[in-house]
Amino acid sequence: MRAQIGEQQEISDTEAKDLERCVAAGGVAVLPTDTVYGICCDPEDERAARRLYALKGRPAARPAAVMFFALEPALEALSELHLDERSALRALLPGGVTLLLANPARRFAPACRTDPATLGLRVPRLPENLRALTAVRTPVMQTSANMSGEPDARTLTDVPRSMREGADLVLDGGVLPGRPSTVIDLRDYHEHRRWHVLREGAMPRATVRELLTSLE
């Protein structure tokens, strides 16, 4: 199942269901997010993860984020989170950030790769034309839909042809902002209330500081 590249801007409810079915069946999908185009699969399926990594040319040891399409399912799934961590997630998400969290339950091993103690979490703030994706209740393992080391994809045609042709499902969300997520390390947040911006992207560092200091 592949969407037509070109005019389509809005993701339909049917396409959101197609994405759920594709991932549940062990497939790999290209999809729009609030930042750049991504490629995704089931975060519990090692075989699908290896296929995704092969399509991207990504080193096998590098982790990928786990994306939930709404915040509440993420909070429900990560039951081990402490209250202060939950407050931080509610302050920052949904949004253009990837949060590095302590992962004591060792969840989503195919996404965490060689660092099972760390979980990368994404909950995108989807614009109106992508809002149908918020109905997807299951998480996906997600990384940017570009060859490793190459520029991020702002449009579907920016996604390498080999990746589009190798995926089981391709969704066209039109032109995206094109700036990747800001990466924030919250692994020491519960113990020491420390946080670090490892990569500034879609959410400015000043906004991160404002949101987290408001919790103090």
N, C-alpha and C positions, 0 to 999 in steps of 0.2 A: 504494500500500500504506500503510495507516494503522492504527496500533494503537488500540484502544478506550480513550478517556479514562475514567479512573475507578479500577476496582479493581486493575488490573495494577500490580504492584510490581517484579517480577523480569524482567530482560531475558533472553530465551532465546537459545540457540545459533542458532536459525533467524533471529531478529531481528538478531543480529550479522552473519550472512551477508547478510541483506537490506540492512543498512547498507553493507557492502562493495560490493554490486552497485549500489545506488543511486548511491553516490559515483563508482564506475567508469564509470557510464553518463552522467555529467554532471549528476546530480540534486542536489537540496538536501534536507537532512534536519534535523529537530529531534531532539535527543538529550539524555539526562541525563548529567551528569558528577559528579565528586566535590564540586562547589561549587554551581553553578546550571545551569539548562537552557541548552543551546547550540544554535546553528544552524551547519551545516557543509556543505562541498563539497570537491571535489578541489582541492588547493592548487596544481595545475599547470594548471587549467582557467580561463582568464580569463572565458569566457562564463558559467560557473557562478558565478564570484566576483561578476560584475556582477549576476546575478540575486539572489544572497544579499544583496548590499548594498541592492538595491532593496527586498527584502522587509523589511529592518531599518530602512531609511531612514538608512543610515550614509553619511557623507561619503566620496566615492570615494577620496580621498587617504589616509584613515586605514588603517593596517595592521591585520591580524588575526593571531592566533597560528596556528601549525601544531601540531596535536595528534597525538602518537603514543600508542597505547594500551598500550604497554609500553616500558621503557627500552632494552632491547637493540636493537630495530629502529631507534630514534632514533640510538643511538651508531654503528650500522652505516651509516646513511644519511649522517650528518654526519662523514665520514671525515677532514675537514680539522681537526677539533677537536684542540687540543693536550692533552697528558697532564694538565696542571693543570686545564684546562677539563673534561675528562672526570671528573676526581676531584670537581670541584664539582657536576657533574650527578649523579653517583652519590650524593653526600651529600644533595642536595635533592630528587631525583626517585626514584620517583613521589611526587607531593605536590601540595598546593593552591597552586602557584606558576606564574607565567609568567616565563620567563627570557629576557631580551634578550641575544642573542649577536651577536658579530661574524659577518658572513656574507660572507667573501671569495670564496666560490664562487658567490655571487649565486643561491642556491637559492630555489625557491618564490616566484617573482616576483609572481604574482597575490595572494599573501598579504602580501608586503612593500610593495606599492603604490609610493609615491614615495620610500621609503627602502630601496633594495635592499641596502644595506650592513648592515642590521640584520634579524635573524630573531627572532621571538618564538616560544618553544618551550614546549609544555605536554605533560606526561605525568601524567595524573591517577592518584591513589591511589583506585582504584575500590572501593566497598564490596561486600560479598558479593552483593547482589542485582543488581549491575551487572557482576559479574566476567566474564560471557560476552563483554563487549566487548574484553577483553584479547586475544581471538583475532583481532581485526581487525589485520591486519599492515600495511595501508597507512595513511599519515597522512591527516589531513583538515585543511582550513583551517577554523578554528572561532572564533566569537565568541558572546557571550551572546545568548540568544533573547529579546530585548526590543527595543522600538523605541529608537532612539538617544536617549540622555539619560533614558530612563524606568527605573523600578526593575527589578532583576534578577528572573528568574522562579524561584521556589522549587518550584512545582508546575506540571504541564503546563497546567492551566487558567489559570495566570498568564501563559503565553505568549500574545501577542496572537492573536486568532482569525484575522486576516488572514495571519499568519505560518504558523499551523498549516494553514490551508486552501491556502496557496500552496506549501507544501513537498511534496515527492514521497514522503517517508517521515516518520512521526512516531512516536517511541518514548516510552513512558511508564515512567519509573523510580520513580514515587511521589514522596514528599516529599523534597526535597534540603536540605542545610544552609542554603543561601541566601546565603552570604557569598562574594563573588567571590575569585578567586585573588590572592595577593600578587605584585606585579610587582617583579622584581629585575633590575637592570641589571648584567650581567656583561661588558659589552663591553670594559672595561679590565682584566679579570681576568688574562689571560695576560701582558700587558705590565707591569702595575703592581700586580697582586693587589688591585685596588680593586673594590668592589661597592657598590651603592646600592639601598635599597628605595624605589621610586618610588610604590608604593601598598601599604599594609598591608591584608591581607585574611585569607584562610583560614589562612595560616601566620603566627604572630606574628613581629614583627621580632626579638625576643629568641631565638627558635628559629632563625631564619636566621643570626644572629650566632654562635650556639653551633655550628651545623653547619659553617659555613665556617671559623671559627677553629680548629676541631678538625683542619683540614687543614694548619695552619701548622706 
